[in-house]
Amino acid sequence: MMHVLLSLVKRNLKKYLRDRAAVFFSFLSVIIILLLYILFLGKMQIDNLTREIGDVPGLGWLVSSWIMAGILMVSTVTVPLGALGSLIDDRADQVLDDFYVSPISRNILALSYLISAWVIGFIMVLANLIIGQIYVVSQGGEFLSFLNLLKILGLMLFSTMTFSAFFFYLSIFIKTRNAYGTLSTIIGTFIGFLGGIYIPIGVLGEGVQTVMNVLPTAHAVTIMRRVYMEGAIQEVFGGTSSAAYQGYAEAFGLKVVIGNFEMQNWHMLLSMGIFMLVFYVLSIIKLSKNTL
């Protein structure tokens, strides 16, 4: 069984990587966000912070770390979404029918698509992490400490698995490439807003903030930013009052508050874990009654 599973995963990986369009569109949202910040949004954020807290050292490091942590979260959403498109392609090309008449277990077949999404997601997000670290250093920042690097790698994998669960469940219902392409377009368009990247969540209305803070995207990006930005935060706010940092944290999504309740890291990790578990269980229930 393990040999069959590994062969199917290898097959899915090769299929995804051969499709250059799928790889490109998995990164399209990331490319758009990065270009926007390089061209003008990054400078606007630095200028705004300079007016608020003064021309302190490390602002370039702070802003670049903020956006790169956001890009990591976006990648953990869009890359698994693109990777699971191979399931839709196999269904449309009737490849799944060939698998069904073979002695391959349906559970092994489903698991192969999931593991492929995890592996592809982690590899591609890792590439974003490397590029992001180079960009941060070019803006006057420093590389992540070894401990924080390990934390980020763990968060990358956990976030990838979380959103893979959701998209795998949706992919069970989607039958055509056009429908999945529409879903990918919608997700790619809104993910920057849901992660508080295009517009910092603190400038939105209280009701909108509450809705966004309930979503796992807000939890994933907040935890990543807290780890990714630790050195930059110490550099910029280490010599200022705690009120200055609190104001920044509230405005730029380093806090998740629902009503009067402020979520800690373990609350957000638990929330993501429950979200992941719910959709994996729903997928299992659906597959027990139907095929992929």
C-alpha positions in Angstrom: 0.0 0.0 0.0 2.8 2.4 0.9 4.5 1.8 -2.4 1.3 2.5 -4.3 0.7 5.7 -2.3 4.2 7.0 -2.9 3.9 6.2 -6.6 0.6 8.2 -6.8 2.1 11.1 -4.9 5.2 11.2 -7.2 2.9 11.1 -10.2 0.8 14.0 -8.9 3.9 16.0 -8.1 5.3 15.6 -11.6 2.0 16.4 -13.2 1.7 19.7 -11.2 5.3 20.8 -11.9 5.0 20.1 -15.6 2.0 22.4 -15.8 3.8 25.8 -15.8 0.5 27.6 -16.0 -0.7 26.0 -12.8 2.5 26.8 -11.0 2.4 30.4 -12.3 -1.2 31.0 -11.2 -0.5 29.5 -7.8 1.9 32.4 -7.3 -0.1 35.1 -9.1 -1.6 36.6 -5.9 1.9 36.6 -4.3 3.5 38.3 -7.3 0.7 41.0 -7.4 1.1 41.7 -3.6 4.9 41.9 -3.8 4.8 44.2 -6.8 2.3 46.5 -5.1 4.5 46.8 -2.0 7.7 47.3 -3.9 6.2 49.9 -6.2 4.3 52.1 -3.7 2.5 50.5 -0.8 5.7 49.8 1.1 6.8 53.4 0.9 3.4 54.6 2.0 3.5 52.4 5.0 7.0 53.6 6.0 5.9 57.2 5.6 2.9 56.7 7.7 4.9 55.0 10.5 7.5 57.8 10.3 4.8 60.3 11.0 3.4 58.2 13.9 6.6 57.1 15.7 9.4 59.1 14.1 12.3 58.2 11.9 13.5 55.3 14.0 15.9 52.6 12.8 14.5 49.4 11.4 11.3 50.7 9.7 12.3 49.1 6.4 12.9 45.8 8.2 9.5 46.1 10.0 7.5 46.8 6.8 9.3 44.2 4.7 8.8 41.5 7.4 5.2 42.4 7.7 4.5 41.9 4.0 6.7 38.8 3.7 4.9 37.1 6.5 1.6 38.0 4.8 2.9 36.5 1.5 3.8 33.3 3.3 0.2 33.0 4.5 -1.2 33.7 1.1 1.1 31.0 -0.4 -0.2 28.4 2.1 -3.7 29.1 0.6 -3.1 29.5 -3.1 -0.5 26.8 -3.7 -2.6 23.9 -2.2 -5.5 25.3 -4.1 -3.5 25.1 -7.4 -2.1 21.6 -6.5 -5.5 20.1 -5.9 -6.5 21.2 -9.4 -4.9 17.9 -10.5 -7.8 16.1 -9.0 -10.2 18.2 -11.1 -8.1 17.5 -14.2 -8.1 13.8 -13.5 -11.9 13.8 -13.1 -12.4 15.8 -16.3 -10.0 13.6 -18.3 -11.7 10.5 -16.8 -8.4 9.3 -15.4 -10.2 8.7 -12.1 -12.4 6.2 -13.9 -9.2 4.2 -14.8 -8.1 4.3 -11.1 -11.5 3.1 -10.0 -11.3 -0.1 -12.1 -7.8 -0.8 -10.8 -7.1 -2.5 -7.4 -6.1 0.8 -5.8 -8.0 1.7 -2.7 -10.2 4.7 -2.9 -8.8 5.9 0.4 -5.2 5.6 -0.8 -6.2 7.5 -4.0 -7.7 10.3 -2.0 -4.8 10.5 0.4 -2.4 10.7 -2.5 -4.0 14.0 -3.6 -3.9 15.4 -0.1 -0.2 14.5 0.5 0.7 15.9 -2.9 -0.9 19.2 -1.9 1.0 19.2 1.4 4.3 18.5 -0.3 3.8 21.0 -3.2 2.6 23.6 -0.8 5.5 23.3 1.6 8.1 23.3 -1.2 6.6 26.3 -2.9 6.1 28.3 0.3 9.7 27.4 1.3 10.8 29.0 -1.9 8.8 32.1 -0.9 10.4 32.1 2.5 13.9 32.1 1.0 13.1 34.9 -1.4 11.4 36.8 1.4 14.4 36.6 3.6 16.6 37.9 0.9 14.2 40.8 0.3 14.1 41.6 4.1 17.9 41.7 4.3 18.0 44.0 1.2 15.7 46.4 3.1 18.1 46.6 6.1 16.7 43.7 8.1 18.2 40.5 9.4 17.7 36.8 8.8 15.4 34.9 11.1 17.0 33.4 14.1 17.3 29.6 14.0 14.5 29.1 16.6 12.1 31.5 14.7 13.0 29.8 11.4 12.0 26.4 12.9 8.7 28.0 14.2 8.0 29.5 10.7 8.6 26.2 9.0 6.2 24.5 11.4 3.6 27.2 10.9 4.0 26.9 7.1 3.3 23.2 7.1 0.4 23.5 9.6 -1.2 26.3 7.6 -0.8 24.4 4.3 -2.5 21.3 5.8 -5.3 23.5 7.2 -6.2 25.1 4.0 -5.7 21.9 2.0 -8.4 20.3 4.1 -10.9 23.0 3.1 -10.0 22.9 -0.6 -10.0 19.1 -0.8 -13.5 19.1 0.6 -14.6 21.6 -2.0 -12.9 19.7 -4.8 -15.0 16.6 -4.1 -18.1 18.6 -5.2 -16.5 20.5 -8.2 -16.7 18.6 -11.4 -15.3 20.9 -14.1 -12.1 22.8 -14.7 -14.1 26.0 -15.4 -15.8 25.8 -12.0 -12.5 25.2 -10.2 -10.8 28.0 -12.2 -13.6 30.3 -11.1 -13.0 29.3 -7.5 -9.3 29.9 -7.8 -9.9 33.3 -9.3 -12.2 34.3 -6.4 -9.8 33.0 -3.8 -6.8 34.7 -5.4 -8.7 38.0 -5.6 -9.9 38.1 -2.0 -7.1 36.4 -0.1 -5.1 39.6 0.1 -8.1 41.3 1.8 -8.9 38.4 4.0 -5.3 38.3 5.3 -5.4 42.0 6.0 -2.6 42.6 3.5 -3.9 45.1 0.9 -5.7 47.0 3.7 -4.5 46.7 7.3 -7.3 45.2 9.3 -7.2 48.0 11.9 -8.5 50.6 9.5 -11.6 48.7 8.8 -14.9 49.0 10.6 -15.5 47.1 13.8 -18.0 44.7 12.3 -15.7 43.8 9.3 -12.8 43.3 11.7 -14.8 40.9 13.8 -15.8 38.8 10.7 -12.2 38.7 9.4 -10.8 37.8 12.8 -13.0 34.8 13.0 -11.5 33.4 9.8 -8.5 31.0 9.9 -6.7 33.3 7.4 -6.4 36.0 10.1 -5.2 33.5 12.6 -2.5 32.0 10.3 -1.2 35.4 9.2 -1.2 36.8 12.8 0.9 34.0 14.2 3.3 34.1 11.3 3.8 37.8 11.7 4.4 37.6 15.4 7.2 35.2 14.8 8.6 36.6 11.5 8.6 40.2 12.8 10.0 39.6 16.3 13.4 41.0 15.6 12.1 44.0 13.7 9.5 44.8 16.4 12.3 44.8 19.0 14.4 47.0 16.8 11.7 49.6 16.1 9.7 49.6 19.3 12.3 48.5 21.8 13.0 52.1 22.8 9.5 53.4 22.6 6.5 53.2 24.9 4.3 50.1 25.0 1.4 52.2 23.8 3.2 52.8 20.5 3.5 49.1 19.9 0.0 48.4 21.0 -1.3 51.0 18.6 0.7 49.5 15.7 -0.3 45.9 16.6 -4.0 46.8 16.6 -3.7 48.7 13.3 -1.6 46.1 11.4 -3.1 42.8 12.5 -0.8 41.6 15.2 -3.8 41.1 17.4 -6.9 39.1 16.9 -9.8 40.4 19.0 -13.3 39.0 18.8 -15.7 41.2 20.8 -13.7 41.8 24.0 -11.7 38.6 23.8 -8.1 38.8 22.6 -6.9 35.5 21.1 -3.5 34.2 22.1 -1.3 32.1 19.9 -2.6 28.8 21.3 -6.2 29.9 20.7 -5.4 30.6 17.1 -3.5 27.3 16.6 -6.4 25.4 18.2 -8.9 27.3 16.0 -6.9 26.3 12.8 -6.6 22.7 14.1 -10.4 22.5 14.6 -11.0 24.0 11.2 -8.7 21.5 9.6 -10.1 18.5 11.5 -13.7 19.5 10.6 -13.1 19.5 6.9 -11.0 16.3 6.9 -13.8 14.6 8.8 -16.4 16.0 6.3 -14.3 14.8 3.4 -14.1 11.3 4.9 -17.9 11.2 5.5 -18.5 12.4 1.9 -16.0 9.9 0.4 -17.5 7.0 2.4 -20.8 7.6 0.6 -19.4 8.6 -2.8 -16.2 8.5 -4.9 -13.9 11.4 -5.6 
